[in-house]
């Protein structure tokens, strides 16, 4: 595997230390926790952040969040974020979509940030005598697909090409990649570099990645991450490259060849896209939550589940975990707490929540082991940042089955009936398996007999005075306690 030159790595770490010293000085007055929120497509990042903010600011029911349940949470308020060059997370619009329109907000497409300042009473007598405590919570929202790019920093173009083509030729992808593989067969890496050839290869490769991500396949290993989320880089040379079929014994690329052009653009992608993301956002995080839509992968079948496991393994080894200490944190930030959360637990009856957590623990086993080895605290749980269903039971053939009650989204089909977004139904979603070895065997026969329906956000209850209650959830309070409880003690 190619590695960054030693001096380049030292220069990067020196810059991170200088940036961190500057931030540390500003934290002396009011401490700051930078919380990274990430996950692959459809994992619920936007919903999680919106529900977190809404519940903290509007007195949500958070019995397992000590600072709230003990009455020590004085208030939480939004303040201007510290980074003026980062888009603001539009929490007002997202909460309005959830509460007023009862629709799910749009997914994360870029990095965004928000600062929430929490005022609280310390649980310790000595600290309490000096007045109310304050904590800045800087929430950094970023697409999990971009994390898949971080391992590219230690790969060269040849290795990237070989791995990408090996993946495209796997049984579960070969049909999706057929157009790209056919085009690639006629592309000579040693031929003269032509812009039209590069653009065509890049466009067809991008269509292949988009097909992999489609709901019916739900595959997760999709680097380069910006190919499907280009933003303002759309059409730039740094995003106009693709893997080529380069033999292991091939010599250096000839100057002016197609392979040399692709290699140069791959390196430009790392320099101008991946490294700034790592430096400006990822390397500055203190805590991290990784949201995982395991149910979607289960719905798509064993191939999607195996692909999600591989993607999470790549993502989680890119983290910078470590035990927090005063001296160490001055020079270099490390992520000292990582929460892996299986989202959409409200799509299952609570009897299956432990099984969902066990599935997630298996999916992230490699990354969790890496984080714990480096001193980080790791937790796995099943959550629903916004609970769209309620518990129920249904009878089938004389048996009483654990079910859920909710309003399917418009157009959802259940047992041949298409719903209008207004009708509430009771549904038995099936049971997750207890035997994980069978589930991860990769055999379609071992796939669980479950069905997951997309539900509308709930209609909020109102008090006798007409005040809307906060968004309901499953274990959002437990997640907050793990991520922030020690900093608000």
C-alpha positions as semicolon CSV with decimal commas, in nm:
position;residue;x (nm);y (nm);z (nm)
1;X;0,000;0,000;0,000
2;X;0,129;0,347;-0,088
3;X;0,182;0,576;0,207
4;X;0,204;0,951;0,230
5;X;0,565;1,069;0,254
6;X;0,689;1,095;0,611
7;X;0,754;1,470;0,589
8;X;0,403;1,529;0,450
9;X;0,248;1,345;0,745
10;X;0,462;1,539;0,992
11;X;0,362;1,869;0,826
12;X;-0,005;1,773;0,845
13;X;0,017;1,685;1,216
14;X;0,203;2,011;1,288
15;X;-0,073;2,210;1,122
16;X;-0,340;2,020;1,317
17;X;-0,151;2,100;1,640
18;X;-0,132;2,473;1,558
19;X;-0,503;2,486;1,475
20;X;-0,585;2,296;1,792
21;X;-0,378;2,528;2,012
22;X;-0,573;2,824;1,875
23;X;-0,907;2,656;1,946
24;X;-0,794;2,543;2,291
25;X;-0,720;2,902;2,390
26;X;-1,075;3,007;2,304
27;X;-1,215;2,712;2,504
28;X;-1,064;2,833;2,832
29;X;-1,361;3,061;2,901
30;X;-1,635;2,822;2,787
31;X;-1,539;2,461;2,704
32;X;-1,645;2,318;2,370
33;X;-1,733;1,968;2,256
34;X;-1,724;1,911;1,881
35;X;-1,965;1,629;1,801
36;X;-1,942;1,465;1,461
37;X;-2,265;1,320;1,323
38;X;-2,227;1,091;1,026
39;X;-2,373;0,789;0,853
40;X;-2,422;0,653;0,505
41;X;-2,718;0,753;0,287
42;X;-3,063;0,725;0,448
43;X;-2,924;0,671;0,798
44;X;-3,108;0,971;0,948
45;X;-2,836;1,228;1,025
46;X;-3,058;1,531;0,964
47;X;-3,342;1,385;1,171
48;X;-3,107;1,298;1,459
49;X;-2,962;1,649;1,484
50;X;-3,302;1,816;1,451
51;X;-3,455;1,595;1,722
52;X;-3,156;1,648;1,953
53;X;-3,181;2,027;1,924
54;X;-3,560;2,030;1,952
55;X;-3,569;1,814;2,266
56;X;-3,294;2,007;2,443
57;X;-3,444;2,347;2,365
58;X;-3,808;2,254;2,432
59;X;-3,782;2,044;2,746
60;X;-3,818;1,704;2,583
61;X;-3,870;1,387;2,783
62;X;-3,514;1,270;2,847
63;X;-3,525;1,052;3,162
64;X;-3,188;0,883;3,099
65;X;-3,003;1,211;3,033
66;X;-2,887;1,291;3,387
67;X;-2,855;1,669;3,355
68;X;-3,215;1,690;3,231
69;X;-3,379;1,431;3,458
70;X;-3,217;1,579;3,771
71;X;-3,342;1,929;3,688
72;X;-2,991;2,069;3,637
73;X;-3,045;2,167;3,272
74;X;-3,117;2,540;3,287
75;X;-3,153;2,611;2,915
76;X;-3,014;2,536;2,571
77;X;-2,989;2,805;2,306
78;X;-2,859;2,840;1,952
79;X;-2,565;3,072;1,897
80;X;-2,355;3,173;1,595
81;X;-2,127;2,891;1,491
82;X;-1,749;2,940;1,517
83;X;-1,663;2,860;1,154
84;X;-1,785;3,134;0,921
85;X;-1,690;2,942;0,606
86;X;-1,906;2,634;0,685
87;X;-2,278;2,624;0,591
88;X;-2,514;2,643;0,888
89;X;-2,731;2,341;0,964
90;X;-3,082;2,472;0,895
91;X;-3,244;2,333;1,208
92;X;-3,545;2,564;1,193
93;X;-3,648;2,440;0,848
94;X;-3,585;2,077;0,938
95;X;-3,787;2,095;1,261
96;X;-4,069;2,270;1,076
97;X;-4,075;1,987;0,822
98;X;-4,100;1,729;1,100
99;X;-4,346;1,908;1,328
100;X;-4,565;2,120;1,098
101;X;-4,562;1,934;0,766
102;X;-4,498;1,585;0,905
103;X;-4,247;1,507;0,631
104;X;-3,889;1,390;0,664
105;X;-3,632;1,664;0,592
106;X;-3,388;1,644;0,303
107;X;-3,076;1,436;0,349
108;X;-2,725;1,564;0,416
109;X;-2,544;1,669;0,098
110;X;-2,250;1,860;0,242
111;X;-2,077;1,953;0,565
112;X;-2,283;2,179;0,791
113;X;-2,242;2,304;1,145
114;X;-2,444;2,435;1,436
115;X;-2,355;2,563;1,784
116;X;-2,582;2,491;2,079
117;X;-2,485;2,645;2,413
118;X;-2,603;2,452;2,719
119;X;-2,634;2,618;3,059
120;X;-2,652;2,378;3,354
121;X;-2,599;2,338;3,727
122;X;-2,308;2,116;3,817
123;X;-2,378;1,805;4,024
124;X;-2,064;1,877;4,230
125;X;-2,095;2,120;4,523
126;X;-1,756;2,285;4,463
127;X;-1,830;2,361;4,097
128;X;-2,184;2,472;4,178
129;X;-2,065;2,744;4,416
130;X;-1,892;2,926;4,129
131;X;-2,216;2,968;3,935
132;X;-2,388;2,809;3,643
133;X;-2,183;2,601;3,402
134;X;-2,179;2,652;3,027
135;X;-2,085;2,417;2,744
136;X;-2,068;2,490;2,372
137;X;-2,184;2,192;2,169
138;X;-2,062;2,230;1,811
139;X;-2,243;1,976;1,594
140;X;-2,069;1,890;1,268
141;X;-2,291;1,710;1,018
142;X;-2,115;1,539;0,727
143;X;-2,196;1,259;0,480
144;X;-2,059;0,919;0,572
145;X;-1,972;0,864;0,205
146;X;-1,696;1,120;0,246
147;X;-1,538;0,906;0,518
148;X;-1,491;0,633;0,260
149;X;-1,246;0,871;0,092
150;X;-1,011;0,899;0,389
151;X;-0,840;0,561;0,323
152;X;-0,757;0,696;-0,026
153;X;-0,498;0,925;0,135
154;X;-0,275;0,620;0,185
155;X;-0,339;0,468;-0,159
156;X;-0,197;0,549;-0,500
157;X;-0,392;0,547;-0,825
158;X;-0,284;0,194;-0,918
159;X;-0,411;0,049;-0,591
160;X;-0,734;0,245;-0,614
161;X;-0,793;0,111;-0,966
162;X;-0,718;-0,248;-0,876
163;X;-0,950;-0,242;-0,572
164;X;-1,230;-0,063;-0,760
165;X;-1,225;-0,312;-1,048
166;X;-1,208;-0,611;-0,814
167;X;-1,520;-0,476;-0,640
168;X;-1,700;-0,405;-0,969
169;X;-1,641;-0,765;-1,079
170;X;-1,802;-0,917;-0,769
171;X;-2,115;-1,121;-0,829
172;X;-2,346;-0,866;-0,666
173;X;-2,209;-0,578;-0,877
174;X;-2,110;-0,720;-1,212
175;X;-2,449;-0,658;-1,373
176;X;-2,458;-0,303;-1,238
177;X;-2,108;-0,232;-1,372
178;X;-2,159;-0,397;-1,713
179;X;-2,159;-0,067;-1,908
180;X;-1,849;0,059;-1,734
181;X;-1,661;-0,268;-1,770
182;X;-1,750;-0,279;-2,141
183;X;-1,626;0,077;-2,191
184;X;-1,313;0,002;-1,993
185;X;-1,232;-0,297;-2,213
186;X;-1,179;-0,058;-2,504
187;X;-0,977;0,199;-2,308
188;X;-0,599;0,176;-2,340
189;X;-0,421;0,326;-2,038
190;X;-0,115;0,395;-2,256
191;X;-0,316;0,582;-2,521
192;X;-0,296;0,956;-2,566
193;X;-0,487;1,146;-2,299
194;X;-0,812;1,291;-2,432
195;X;-1,060;1,493;-2,230
196;X;-1,362;1,332;-2,398
197;X;-1,238;0,985;-2,301
198;X;-1,183;1,088;-1,940
199;X;-1,526;1,251;-1,917
200;X;-1,703;0,949;-2,066
201;X;-1,527;0,703;-1,837
202;X;-1,599;0,920;-1,534
203;X;-1,967;0,964;-1,623
204;X;-2,029;0,593;-1,679
205;X;-1,841;0,501;-1,361
206;X;-2,054;0,751;-1,168
207;X;-2,373;0,596;-1,309
208;X;-2,252;0,257;-1,190
209;X;-2,200;0,394;-0,837
210;X;-2,547;0,552;-0,842
211;X;-2,700;0,218;-0,947
212;X;-2,525;0,049;-0,654
213;X;-2,678;0,298;-0,413
214;X;-3,035;0,259;-0,546
215;X;-3,290;0,128;-0,296
216;X;-3,323;-0,216;-0,453
217;X;-2,948;-0,280;-0,406
218;X;-2,851;-0,049;-0,115
219;X;-2,478;-0,112;-0,154
220;X;-2,249;0,104;0,057
221;X;-1,892;0,076;-0,073
222;X;-1,905;0,371;-0,314
223;X;-1,580;0,569;-0,314
224;X;-1,492;0,828;-0,432
225;X;-1,758;0,981;-0,210
226;X;-1,788;1,313;-0,395
227;X;-1,879;1,143;-0,722
228;X;-2,238;1,110;-0,600
229;X;-2,230;1,436;-0,398
230;X;-2,016;1,672;-0,609
231;X;-2,162;2,004;-0,493
232;X;-1,975;2,300;-0,640
233;X;-1,702;2,066;-0,771
234;X;-1,936;1,927;-1,040
235;X;-1,747;1,902;-1,370
236;X;-1,405;1,989;-1,225
237;X;-1,101;1,785;-1,340
238;X;-1,052;1,670;-0,978
239;X;-1,381;1,479;-1,014
240;X;-1,330;1,370;-1,374
241;X;-1,136;1,048;-1,338
242;X;-1,211;0,678;-1,309
243;X;-1,022;0,354;-1,239
244;X;-0,844;0,192;-1,533
245;X;-0,750;-0,169;-1,594
246;X;-0,379;-0,146;-1,512
247;X;-0,180;-0,467;-1,493
248;X;0,017;-0,538;-1,179
249;X;0,338;-0,554;-1,382
250;X;0,278;-0,229;-1,571
251;X;0,567;0,015;-1,558
252;X;0,557;0,391;-1,495
253;X;0,286;0,581;-1,680
254;X;0,403;0,757;-1,994
255;X;0,377;1,135;-1,977
256;X;0,071;1,250;-2,168
257;X;-0,104;0,912;-2,151
258;X;-0,459;0,848;-2,033
259;X;-0,327;0,668;-1,724
260;X;-0,101;0,962;-1,637
261;X;-0,396;1,201;-1,667
262;X;-0,615;0,984;-1,443
263;X;-0,337;0,947;-1,189
264;X;-0,283;1,324;-1,178
265;X;-0,654;1,388;-1,123
266;X;-0,676;1,120;-0,857
267;X;-0,394;1,292;-0,668
268;X;-0,568;1,628;-0,717
269;X;-0,884;1,477;-0,567
270;X;-0,688;1,372;-0,259
271;X;-0,514;1,711;-0,231
272;X;-0,807;1,946;-0,294
273;X;-1,105;1,741;-0,170
274;X;-1,011;1,468;0,076
275;X;-0,728;1,629;0,272
276;X;-0,909;1,962;0,337
277;X;-1,211;1,770;0,469
278;X;-0,988;1,574;0,704
279;X;-0,795;1,882;0,819
280;X;-1,081;2,130;0,855
281;X;-1,349;1,903;0,998
282;X;-1,264;1,544;1,078
283;X;-0,937;1,602;1,266
284;X;-1,110;1,850;1,500
285;X;-1,377;1,619;1,645
286;X;-1,402;1,522;2,014
287;X;-1,702;1,287;2,006
288;X;-1,864;1,093;1,723
289;X;-2,195;0,924;1,652
290;X;-2,218;0,692;1,352
291;X;-2,576;0,629;1,239
292;X;-2,641;0,303;1,057
293;X;-2,955;0,207;0,864
294;X;-2,914;-0,166;0,915
295;X;-3,283;-0,227;0,843
296;X;-3,249;-0,095;0,488
297;X;-2,959;-0,331;0,423
298;X;-3,155;-0,621;0,572
299;X;-3,443;-0,538;0,341
300;X;-3,213;-0,540;0,038
301;X;-3,066;-0,882;0,116
302;X;-2,740;-1,053;0,218
303;X;-2,525;-0,874;-0,043
304;X;-2,626;-0,533;0,089
305;X;-2,557;-0,643;0,447
306;X;-2,211;-0,774;0,359
307;X;-2,134;-0,455;0,164
308;X;-2,245;-0,240;0,459
309;X;-2,016;-0,438;0,690
310;X;-1,721;-0,378;0,456
311;X;-1,801;-0,007;0,424
312;X;-1,826;0,040;0,800
313;X;-1,495;-0,136;0,842
314;X;-1,332;0,110;0,601
315;X;-1,499;0,409;0,764
316;X;-1,423;0,326;1,124
317;X;-1,053;0,257;1,076
318;X;-1,027;0,616;0,944
319;X;-1,118;0,761;1,286
320;X;-0,861;0,916;1,520
321;X;-0,965;0,757;1,851
322;X;-0,780;0,806;2,178
323;X;-0,813;0,860;2,550
324;X;-0,871;1,225;2,642
325;X;-0,609;1,395;2,859
326;X;-0,532;1,760;2,926
327;X;-0,187;1,772;2,768
328;X;-0,276;1,548;2,475
329;X;-0,591;1,746;2,392
330;X;-0,392;2,071;2,376
331;X;-0,176;1,940;2,093
332;X;-0,401;1,698;1,909
333;X;-0,771;1,624;1,926
334;X;-0,879;1,263;1,947
335;X;-1,227;1,111;1,944
336;X;-1,263;0,966;2,294
337;X;-1,626;0,846;2,267
338;X;-1,787;0,680;1,967
339;X;-2,152;0,578;1,954
340;X;-2,275;0,337;1,688
341;X;-2,651;0,375;1,658
342;X;-2,886;0,156;1,456
343;X;-3,154;0,400;1,344
344;X;-3,527;0,352;1,280
345;X;-3,576;0,121;1,578
346;X;-3,938;0,237;1,573
347;X;-3,985;0,023;1,260
348;X;-3,963;-0,281;1,489
349;X;-4,147;-0,384;1,800
350;X;-3,934;-0,334;2,112
351;X;-3,899;-0,712;2,143
352;X;-3,659;-0,695;1,845
353;X;-3,448;-0,400;1,962
354;X;-3,188;-0,619;2,134
355;X;-3,153;-0,824;1,817
356;X;-3,104;-0,505;1,613
357;X;-2,829;-0,395;1,851
358;X;-2,660;-0,734;1,818
359;X;-2,669;-0,707;1,439
360;X;-2,513;-0,361;1,454
361;X;-2,246;-0,481;1,697
362;X;-2,151;-0,748;1,445
363;X;-2,145;-0,495;1,159
364;X;-1,907;-0,259;1,341
365;X;-1,701;-0,521;1,522
366;X;-1,383;-0,439;1,332
367;X;-1,405;-0,064;1,383
368;X;-1,512;-0,091;1,746
369;X;-1,214;-0,313;1,822
370;X;-0,983;-0,055;1,657
371;X;-1,133;0,232;1,860
372;X;-1,119;0,048;2,192
373;X;-0,757;-0,053;2,131
374;X;-0,665;0,314;2,103
375;X;-0,846;0,405;2,425
376;X;-1,185;0,534;2,311
377;X;-1,510;0,442;2,485
378;X;-1,749;0,267;2,246
379;X;-2,124;0,204;2,276
380;X;-2,377;0,036;2,048
381;X;-2,753;0,097;2,070
382;X;-3,075;0,091;1,871
383;X;-3,248;0,431;1,853
384;X;-3,516;0,630;1,678
385;X;-3,438;1,002;1,700
386;X;-3,800;1,064;1,601
387;X;-4,042;0,787;1,691
388;X;-4,299;0,753;1,411
389;X;-4,485;0,449;1,551
390;X;-4,639;0,315;1,870
391;X;-4,642;-0,034;2,018
392;X;-4,940;-0,255;1,933
393;X;-5,037;-0,619;1,891
394;X;-5,226;-0,801;1,618
395;X;-5,387;-1,143;1,593
396;X;-5,302;-1,382;1,312
397;X;-5,429;-1,740;1,299
398;X;-5,518;-1,720;1,666
399;X;-5,169;-1,600;1,767
400;X;-5,102;-1,262;1,927
401;X;-4,810;-1,093;1,748
402;X;-4,606;-0,788;1,856
403;X;-4,676;-0,509;1,608
404;X;-4,630;-0,137;1,546
405;X;-4,892;0,129;1,475
406;X;-4,820;0,421;1,241
407;X;-4,914;0,616;0,928
408;X;-4,733;0,496;0,613
409;X;-4,591;0,761;0,381
410;X;-4,800;0,841;0,071
411;X;-4,741;0,574;-0,194
412;X;-4,623;0,304;0,046
413;X;-4,764;-0,038;-0,047
414;X;-4,858;-0,294;0,221
415;X;-5,018;-0,626;0,122
416;X;-5,109;-0,484;-0,219
417;X;-5,278;-0,170;-0,081
418;X;-5,132;0,173;-0,158
419;X;-5,163;0,423;0,127
420;X;-5,242;0,794;0,110
421;X;-5,034;0,926;0,398
422;X;-5,338;0,976;0,623
423;X;-5,444;0,623;0,716
424;X;-5,296;0,460;1,025
425;X;-5,226;0,088;1,019
426;X;-5,113;-0,186;1,257
427;X;-4,828;-0,392;1,113
428;X;-4,638;-0,700;1,222
429;X;-4,294;-0,634;1,068
430;X;-4,159;-0,983;1,133
431;X;-3,880;-1,093;1,365
432;X;-3,507;-1,047;1,340
433;X;-3,304;-1,368;1,384
434;X;-3,123;-1,461;1,703
435;X;-2,853;-1,653;1,518
436;X;-2,617;-1,396;1,364
437;X;-2,400;-1,660;1,200
438;X;-2,691;-1,759;0,978
439;X;-2,773;-1,397;0,901
440;X;-2,415;-1,313;0,797
441;X;-2,367;-1,636;0,605
442;X;-2,443;-1,451;0,281
443;X;-2,709;-1,702;0,184
444;X;-3,044;-1,569;0,064
445;X;-3,214;-1,858;0,245
446;X;-3,088;-1,718;0,578
447;X;-3,231;-1,369;0,516
448;X;-3,485;-1,268;0,784
449;X;-3,852;-1,265;0,694
450;X;-3,911;-0,899;0,777
451;X;-4,073;-0,606;0,602
452;X;-4,006;-0,243;0,673
453;X;-4,251;0,030;0,582
454;X;-4,168;0,401;0,572
455;X;-4,390;0,596;0,812
456;X;-4,473;0,966;0,839
457;X;-4,338;1,165;1,135
458;X;-4,586;1,158;1,424
459;X;-4,852;1,414;1,497
460;X;-4,735;1,582;1,816
461;X;-4,946;1,565;2,126
462;X;-5,063;1,890;2,284
463;X;-5,107;1,987;2,648
464;X;-5,436;2,117;2,786
465;X;-5,298;2,469;2,726
466;X;-5,242;2,391;2,359
467;X;-4,864;2,366;2,376
468;X;-4,707;2,103;2,148
469;X;-4,489;1,847;2,322
470;X;-4,141;1,766;2,196
471;X;-4,070;1,506;1,933
472;X;-4,098;1,151;2,074
473;X;-3,797;0,925;2,046
474;X;-3,644;0,592;2,139
475;X;-3,321;0,614;2,345
476;X;-3,221;0,962;2,230
477;X;-3,172;1,039;2,601
478;X;-2,944;0,739;2,643
479;X;-2,742;0,851;2,342
480;X;-2,705;1,203;2,485
481;X;-2,594;1,064;2,820
482;X;-2,317;0,863;2,659
483;X;-2,202;1,146;2,432
484;X;-2,229;1,440;2,674
485;X;-2,315;1,319;3,024
486;X;-1,958;1,338;3,162
487;X;-1,914;1,693;3,031
488;X;-2,232;1,812;3,207
489;X;-2,173;1,644;3,545
